[in-house]
Amino acid sequence: MTTIRNLLTLASVLVLAACSGGDSPTSPVPSTGGSTASSSSHNAGADCQRCHSFSVAGTVYRTDGVTPYPGAIIRVTSGTGGTGAALVSLTADAAGNFYTNAAVSFGSGLYAVATGTTGSTRAKQAAITSGACNRCHVSGSRIVVE
């Protein structure tokens, strides 16, 4: 019985280690700022919500679709093109990742806007109903901004 308990404990530890990557954020990112461009998370481009319970999370890239974009701002708003109320505003970290545990009610849909450090913006025109950005934004359709 002790051997089974020890094996289950070891398996739990290994699963947590695999998902955490050793440097995962341990506290929620404030909805007013997010992580900083100098901090770094892990697994850029992966579905963050596979291991984490963030309400909004993803990765933003430069226009080449390959290079992560530290310092880019992602805003989730109630209206298209960044109009309406800004419900959450996050800064991409050194890995290009943004994430928060802030309560976000997607209802029938919200809208996302990415702003680069140059001030250029790119708005998603279709409503989003989930904050699992990297589930849909995979290679070839990543979140990109200049």
C-alpha positions as CSV (number, residue, x, y, z in Angstrom):
1,M,0.0,0.0,0.0
2,T,2.9,2.4,0.8
3,T,4.5,1.6,-2.5
4,I,1.3,2.6,-4.4
5,R,0.9,5.8,-2.3
6,N,4.6,6.7,-3.1
7,L,4.1,6.0,-6.8
8,L,1.0,8.2,-6.9
9,T,2.8,11.0,-5.1
10,L,5.7,10.7,-7.5
11,A,3.4,10.8,-10.5
12,S,1.6,13.9,-9.2
13,V,5.0,15.7,-8.7
14,L,6.1,14.7,-12.2
15,V,2.9,16.0,-13.8
16,L,3.2,19.3,-11.9
17,A,6.8,19.7,-12.9
18,A,6.1,19.0,-16.5
19,C,3.4,21.7,-16.7
20,S,5.2,24.3,-14.6
21,G,8.5,24.3,-16.4
22,G,10.1,25.4,-13.2
23,D,9.5,29.1,-13.8
24,S,5.7,29.4,-14.3
25,P,4.0,32.4,-12.7
26,T,2.7,31.6,-9.2
27,S,0.4,34.6,-8.8
28,P,-2.2,36.1,-11.0
29,V,-1.1,38.9,-13.4
30,P,-2.9,42.1,-12.6
31,S,-5.5,43.0,-15.3
32,T,-4.1,46.6,-15.3
33,G,-0.6,45.6,-16.5
34,G,0.2,42.0,-16.8
35,S,3.7,40.7,-16.7
36,T,6.7,42.8,-17.6
37,A,8.8,42.6,-20.8
38,S,11.8,41.7,-18.6
39,S,10.1,38.7,-16.8
40,S,9.8,35.5,-18.6
41,S,7.4,32.5,-18.6
42,H,7.7,29.4,-20.7
43,N,6.2,27.3,-23.6
44,A,5.5,30.2,-26.0
45,G,2.9,29.3,-28.5
46,A,1.5,26.3,-26.4
47,D,-2.0,26.2,-25.1
48,C,-1.5,27.8,-21.7
49,Q,-4.8,26.5,-20.4
50,R,-3.7,23.0,-20.9
51,C,-1.8,23.3,-17.6
52,H,-3.0,26.6,-16.1
53,S,-6.4,28.0,-15.2
54,F,-5.8,31.5,-16.6
55,S,-8.9,33.4,-17.8
56,V,-6.9,34.9,-20.7
57,A,-3.6,33.7,-22.0
58,G,-1.6,33.4,-25.2
59,T,1.5,34.5,-27.1
60,V,2.0,37.5,-29.3
61,Y,4.6,37.6,-32.1
62,R,6.3,40.1,-34.3
63,T,4.9,40.2,-37.9
64,D,7.3,37.4,-39.0
65,G,5.1,35.1,-36.9
66,V,8.2,33.5,-35.3
67,T,9.8,36.1,-33.0
68,P,8.0,36.6,-29.7
69,Y,7.1,40.3,-29.0
70,P,8.0,41.3,-25.4
71,G,6.2,44.5,-24.3
72,A,3.3,44.2,-26.7
73,I,0.0,45.0,-25.1
74,I,-3.1,42.8,-25.4
75,R,-6.5,44.3,-24.5
76,V,-9.8,42.6,-24.3
77,T,-12.6,45.0,-24.8
78,S,-16.4,45.0,-25.0
79,G,-16.5,46.5,-28.5
80,T,-14.9,45.9,-31.9
81,G,-11.5,47.5,-32.7
82,G,-10.8,48.3,-29.1
83,T,-13.9,50.3,-28.5
84,G,-16.1,49.9,-25.4
85,A,-14.8,49.1,-22.0
86,A,-11.3,47.7,-21.6
87,L,-11.9,44.6,-19.5
88,V,-8.3,43.4,-19.3
89,S,-5.0,44.8,-20.5
90,L,-1.9,42.6,-20.4
91,T,1.8,43.2,-21.3
92,A,3.6,40.3,-23.1
93,D,6.6,39.1,-21.1
94,A,10.1,38.3,-22.5
95,A,8.7,35.1,-24.1
96,G,5.9,37.0,-25.7
97,N,3.3,35.4,-23.3
98,F,0.5,37.3,-21.6
99,Y,-1.8,35.8,-19.0
100,T,-4.2,36.6,-16.2
101,N,-6.5,35.0,-13.6
102,A,-8.7,38.2,-13.6
103,A,-12.4,37.3,-13.9
104,V,-13.5,37.8,-17.5
105,S,-17.1,37.1,-18.5
106,F,-17.0,36.4,-22.3
107,G,-20.8,36.1,-22.6
108,S,-21.8,36.2,-26.3
109,G,-18.3,37.6,-27.2
110,L,-15.6,40.1,-26.5
111,Y,-12.9,41.6,-28.7
112,A,-9.1,41.6,-28.6
113,V,-6.6,44.2,-29.7
114,A,-2.8,43.8,-29.9
115,T,-0.6,46.9,-29.7
116,G,3.1,46.8,-30.5
117,T,5.7,49.0,-28.8
118,T,5.7,51.1,-31.9
119,G,2.1,52.0,-31.3
120,S,0.7,50.0,-34.2
121,T,-2.4,48.0,-33.5
122,R,-4.1,45.0,-34.8
123,A,-7.7,44.2,-33.8
124,K,-9.5,40.9,-34.1
125,Q,-12.8,41.8,-35.8
126,A,-14.7,38.6,-34.8
127,A,-15.9,38.2,-31.2
128,I,-14.0,35.8,-29.0
129,T,-15.8,33.6,-26.5
130,S,-12.7,32.1,-24.8
131,G,-9.4,33.4,-23.4
132,A,-7.5,30.3,-24.5
133,C,-5.8,32.3,-27.3
134,N,-3.2,29.7,-28.3
135,R,-5.8,27.1,-28.9
136,C,-6.8,28.7,-32.2
137,H,-3.7,31.0,-32.8
138,V,-1.3,28.3,-33.8
139,S,1.6,28.4,-36.3
140,G,0.3,30.1,-39.4
141,S,-2.4,32.1,-37.6
142,R,-0.6,33.5,-34.6
143,I,-1.3,36.8,-32.9
144,V,1.1,39.2,-34.7
145,V,1.7,43.0,-34.5
146,E,4.3,45.4,-35.7
